[in-house]
Every structure is written in structure tokens, then in C-alpha cells.
Amino acid sequence: MRRLGRAALLLVLSATTCAVADVGDFTPAELSRIAAHGPWPLSWTPDPGNRVSGNAAAIRLGRDLFFEPRLSANRRVACASCHDPAKGFQDGRITARGLVTGTRNTPGLLNVRQQRWFGWDGGHDNLWSASLRPILDAKEMGGSAARAARVLRSRTALDCHYRQAFGKPPAAGDPELLVNIAKAIAAWQETLISPPSPFDEFRDALTRGDTRAAAAYPAAAQRGLRLFLGRGQCATCHAGPLFTNGEFGDIGIPFFIQPEGVDPGRQGGIKRLLANFYNLLGAHNDDATRNNATATRHLRPEHRNFGEFKVPSLRNLTLTAPYMHNGSLATLREVARHYSELDEDRLHADGERILKPLKLSPQEVDDLVAFLESLSPSKALPAPHAPPTVDACHAP
């Protein structure tokens, strides 16, 4: 029995030693680049363009209205109809319903507070404007101020939280009513932050020099990470803790729309943004300095923007299939193969010339997918919530 116990101990020590040895031999440059993808989550700051950003009553109101189908003309469509919490606040469809029916995939909403532009073409420069569009769009919710006012007055808590957040009762004749509703919904969406992923645990362990903890990260994901940082040049666009530079690029995905026509992408988005009454240059921006409108003020549609689409965050990828702006790639393996077999002739003259066919081996495809999967939380996302509001809205 004593010899058996000693053998078991040696086996455990051997396994531990092998596990520690499994940590990739990353160079100082690679370690620095890995560290640049964190820490996560990022610190949160209120949106200066939304005066109720971070306001508890507005967050509670926004949470309730996000799931409220009575805001729609047919009383059956809510924000959550297309942004399902169980699917990473996406819908799982190839393309969305609404303004761009048949052309665009529905973006997820996790970590949306960290974004700069909204929509695949960046047609909005603020979250509350992006939240207002589907409420007004006849192809989506077809809402109106009169309908919204009735909904708010129909429930004591909704009416109470609106009054607390905005200091006045909901009135259909108030030109700010729908904007206020959108700002409340935006305030709630700002709370949708995804938890750390296996990659974050690995990154943090490396940063503090804990090789034993880092060894829990799969070897395949480590190889995929090295490919992501190196030959793939993926981190050039998918940079930082959010794994995106927040800008736009042409990656060789066709932008033709059936049966005819094209999706202009960022070029059309810039035109739509500048014509939008609710952009940050308009009267509803709550930042009196207008410092948050600097980027919008200098935007001009250029030829190079044609066919460019937003560089998405790579976080939570396992929750948000299918992929690309048009939902044309069903799996992460297809995404890896797209970059492996990239047709450079599909990149327009002003495209992202950093892109080259990666010519990945089957093993490298597996490794890259293993890394991408590690950017999603290993645990289920918590149920959508709002912080408790210290008020009398829910008093017995």
C-alpha cells in the first residue's frame, strides 16, 4: 500500500510537471501583445451624450422596455425579439428583419457600451440613436410617441421610473418622449458586459507569472493564439481587450444583394449617419461640449469606404453564429477557411492590403478555431438584470 501511494504521488507530480510544461514558449514580444488584449472587463464610464447613462431608474425602465412588445404596432415585436439574451443578444438568423432585410446579420449587444460606431455600416454614432431606429422603423416595430405614452402610463412602475429618470410624466406630445425611451434602453444595454473567458484567465495568469494556472489553457488554443498574433495578422484589426479596432474594412466578403444591386457598406453608413437627425451633432446630444461628436464632425464618405463593414468584436463568438456582415459563414471553421483561401481579387482597390491567403493546414484551422472559441465565457451568461432602484415605484 505504501508503494502504491508513492507511485500515485509520483504520477500526480509528473502530470503537474507536464501541465506546466504545456504553456507555450511565448517570446517577450508575444507576451506583450497577449497582455494588450486585457484586462477584462474594461472599466465602465457613463456616456456623456446620454444624461441618464448609469441612472438606476433609467436602467430599470430600459430593461422593462427592451422586453416590451406593446411598443410595436402589432404588439408582438420587442427589442428582445431580434436580440435574444440566450443567443448573445443576437437572433441566430442569417440576416435580420427590418431596415436591411435580407442583407445584414443581426449584431449582438454584449459589451456594446465599448463601441464607437453602431451597425455593420456605422450608420449611428451613439447607442441611443441606434436603439431608437428599430422602434420607429415600420419594417420592425413601427412605434409612435402616442403608443409609447400609453404603454408607459399602463403600468405604475413604468410611469414611475420614467418620471424618476426624466423628471416629468410621459406625454405623447413631448418631442423628447421617444428619444428618452431610447436613452433608457441604451442605459440598460450598457450594463450587458460579458464575463471573463478562458483566454482572459490565461492572459491574466501569464501577466502575473502563474505558469501553473496558465497551463489550464488548452495547447491547441495556445497554438491558435500564436497564429492569431503572428502569421495571421488578425490582431492588426482585432486589437485590444475588445478584439476589435472599432473601424471598418473590406475582407473579401461579397457585397452584392440578390436579386440585384450592392450593399455600399460604410460609404452608405456615413451618408445615413450625417443625415440622421439623432446623431451627435444634433440637439439631442446631452454633451454640451460636443467633444463626443468630433469624429462625426469630420466624417466624409469616400470611395474607399464602399464595401467596407465594421470589424466586429471577437468576444462571445460561440453565441453569435452565423458570421460576417451578411451571415454568409455558418461556423468558425468556415471563417478560418475564408481567411485561409482568401480571394484577393475580391478586395477592391482600396481594400485592406494587409490581407493575404493564410493557406492554413487542417491542424492550423483547428488551432485557430480553438483559440476563437476560448474568447467566449466558459459559463452561461447571467440572466439580464437591472440594479435595484431606491424609490417608491415598487412599494406595496
N, C-alpha and C positions, 0 to 999 in steps of 0.2 A: 504493500500500500504506500510505503514511504517513497519507493522508487517510482511508482505510478504518479504520486503527487509532484515529485521533482520533474518528471517528464512533462506533465501538464503545464507546470510553471515555465519550463523552457519553451514549450510550444507557444504559450502566450507572449513571452518576451520576444520570440522570433517573429511572431505575427506583428507585434508592435513595431519592431525594428524595420520590418518590410514596409509597414504602412507609412512610417516616417520617410523612408527612402523613396516612396512613391511621389513625393512632392517634386514637381518639375524643377529642373535646374535652371530657373529663370535668370537672365542676365540683369545687372543693375538697371539698364535702360528699360527692360521689360517690366521689372518690378515697379519702376516709376510710372510707367504707363498703366499698369494694373491699378496702382494706388489712385490714379487720376479718375478712375471710374467710381469713386466713392468720396466720402462715406454716404451711406444711405440709411434712412431717408434724409433728404435735404431739409435745411431749416425753412420754416414757413414764414412768410411775410404777407401782410394784407395787401390787397390790390388797391392802389391809390385811386384808380378810376371808378371804384365801386365803394361808395360810402358805407355800405353795410357788410363789406367783406370782414369776416371774423365776428360779426354780430350774432349772438346766440339766438335771438328771436328770429332774425332773418334766416339763419341756418335751419332752424326748426320749420319755418314756413316753407323754405325752399325744398326741404326733404319731402314734406307732405305734397307739395305741388308737383314735384317730379313724378310722383306715382298717381297723380290725379287725372283720370281720363275725362272728367267733365269739362276740362278746359278746351277740349276739342269739339268741333261742330257736331260730330256723330256720337259724342260721349263715350267713345270706345278706345281712343288713342291717347296715350300718355307719353311723356319723355321716355319712361322705362319700357315702352313697347319696342323701341329700337335700341335702347341702351339697357340691356338686361344685366342686373348685378351678377347673375350666375354665369355670365359669359364675358366677364371682364368689362361690363358696361358696353358691350357690343351686341350684335344680333345674330351672328353666325351665318348670315346670308352672304351670297357673293356680292351683290350690290344692294344699295339702300333704296328705300322708298322715299319719295319726296322730290326736292328741287332737282336732284341729279339722278332720277330714276334710271336704272339700267346702266349707269356709268361709274359710280363710285361705291367703294366699300365703306361701311359704317365705322368710323373711328371709335376706339374705346375711350373711356373717360378717366381711367385711373391716372393719377398724378397730373391731371390737366392744369392745375394751378401753375405748374412749372413751364407751361408752354408760352410762346411769344406770339405765334400765329395760329389760327384755328381753321380747321378744314384742310382737305388734301391740297387745295389751291391757295390756302391762306387768305380766303375771302373775308375773314374777320380778324380784327386786331385786338379783340377783347372777348372774354368769356361770356359776359352778359349779352353782348350783341349776338354771339353765336347761339346762345340759349333762346333768344327772342325769335330768331328766324323760323324755326320749325313751328312755333306757336302760331305765327301769322300765316305761314305758307299754306295755301289752300290744298296742296297735294299731301300735306302731312296732318296738321291738327286743325287748321282753318279757324283759329281762335279769334276772339274780338274782346275789346275792353268791356263791353256790356256783359258778355258771357263770363269773363273773369271776375267781374264785380259781383255777379250773382253767386258764383262759386265761393268766393271769399266770405260773403255775407251768410252763406248757407250753414256754416259751421262756426260755432263760437270761438274755437281755438284758432282757426284760420284768420278770422276777423281780428281777434285779439293780438296775434303775433304780427299781423300786418301793421296794426296801429303802433305796437311797440317798436317795430323796426323803422317805420317811416314817419311816425308822429302825426298821422292823420287817418281817417277812415277810408276804406276802399270805395272809390266813386267812379262810375263808368265815364263820367265827363272829365275826369282828371287825365290830362295828356301824358302824365308820368306813370299811370297805373301799370301798363304792360311792361314798361321799362323797369319799374320797381319789382314786378314779379320776376322778370328775367334776372335782375340783380340778386334777388333772394335765391333763386335756383342756382345761380352761379356761386353764391356764397356757400351753399351746401356742397356743390360739386368740388369746391376747393378742399373739402375735408376728405376726399377719396384718394387716400395715399396707400399704395401697396406696401406690404411688409417686406422685410429683407429676404433676399433669395439665397440659395446655396452659393452663388457666386459672391454675394456680399459677405457671407460668413468666411469664405476662402480669402477674399481680399482683405478683410479685417484681420484674419489670423496671420497672413503674410506681413501686414503692416506692423503688427506688434511682435513679429518674430516667433510666433507659436507654430512650429512645424508640425507638431502632433495634431493640433486642431485642423491645420491646413490639409493634412493627409486624408481627411474625410472626403475631400473634393475628388470626384472620380478622375482617373488618369485620362480618360477619353476627353472629358471636358477641359482638362489642362492642355491637352494637345490642340483641341479646338480653339482655346483661348490664344495659344501661341500663334496659330494660323490667322486668327482674327486680328491680332496686333501686328503681325508681320506681313507675310506674302499676300494675304487677302486685302490689306489696307482698309479693312472695314472700319477701323476706329477713326479714320480720317473724317468720315461723315457721322458715324455713330459714336460720338465722343461724349466724355464726361459721365457723371453719375446717372443721367437720364438715358444715356446711349443714343443721343442724337445731338446734332448741332442746331436743330430747330429751323433749318433753312430748306432749300428746295434743290432738286437735281433731276436730271434725265438719266435713268438707269436702263434704258433699252426696253421698257415695257411698252407695247403698242398703245397709242392713244387714239386710235380710230374708233368711232362709235357706229355700231350697227343700227340701221342698215346703211347709213352714210354719214359723213361728217367727221369731225375730230373734236377731241376734248383739249382745249387750249391750256389746261393746267394753270400754272402760276400766272401766266400772262393774263388770262381771263379773271383770275382771282384778284389780281391787283386792280384791274378795272372795276370789278364789282365792289371791292373794298373802298376805293376812293369815291365811288358813287353812293356809298351806304350812309344814310342819314345818321346811323347809330355808331359810326366809327369814332375813334378817339379825338378826331378833330372837331367833332360836333358838340352840341350843347349839353349832352347827357353824360359827358365825361366828368367825373367828380374831382379830378385832379386839377385844381385851379392853376397850377404852374404849367400844365400841358407838357411836362417833361416826359410823360409816358407816351406822348404822341410823336416824338422825334422821328422814329423810324418810319411811321406812316407819312409824315410830312414830306419825307424825301423819296418816297416810293414813286417810281415811274415804270410803266410796262415797257419791257424791251424785247427785242426779237429772241434773245437767248432764253427768255422765260417760257417760251412756247414749249409745251410738252414736259415741263418740269413739275414735279409733285413733291410734297413735303417728305422730308426724311423722318420716318416715324421713330418713336422710341422703341427699343428692343425689349423693354421690360414687359413681363406678363404675356409673352408671345404664345405660350401654350393655351391661353384663354381666348385668343382673339383671331383664330383662323376663320376664313381664308385670308390670304395676304396680298399685298400690293394695293395701289390705289383703286384698281378695278376688281379686286378679289379674284384675280386670274390664277393664283397659285394656291393650291389647296393645303399643302403641307410644308413644313420647314425643310424637308428633304427636297421638295421642288424648288424652294427658294435657293438652297445651296446649289442645286444643279443649274439654276438660271445664271448665277454668277460664274459657275464653272464653265458653262458653254456659251457665255455672253456673245451675242452677235453685235460686233462693234458697228456694223453698217446701220443698225437701228438707232444709234446715238446721233442726234442731229449735230450740225456743225459746231454749235456752241455747247455741246454736251459735256458731261463730266469726263474729261480725258484721262483722269486717273484710273478709270475702269478698264481692265483688261481681262480676257478669259482666264480664269484661275486654273482650269484643267485639273480639277481635283480628282484624286483617286477615290475609289469607293470607301476606303478607310478614312480618308480626309473628309469626305462628305459626312460620314458617321460621326467623326470627331467634332466637326463644326456644328452639327445638329445637337450633339450632346452639350456643347457649350451654350448654344442659344436656349436650349431647354432649361439650363441652370439659371437663367435670368428671370424665371418665374418663381413665385413663392412655393416652397415645398408644402406648406399648409394651406388649407382652404381660406379664402378671404373672409374676413369678418362680415357679418350682416351690416347693411347700410344703417347708419345711425345718425343721430343728431345729439349734441350735448344737452343736458337738462337746462331748461330756462327758468331762471328765478323770477317768477311772475305769478299772476293770478289766473293765467289762461286755462290751467287745468285744475283749478281749485274745485273741490267737491261742492 
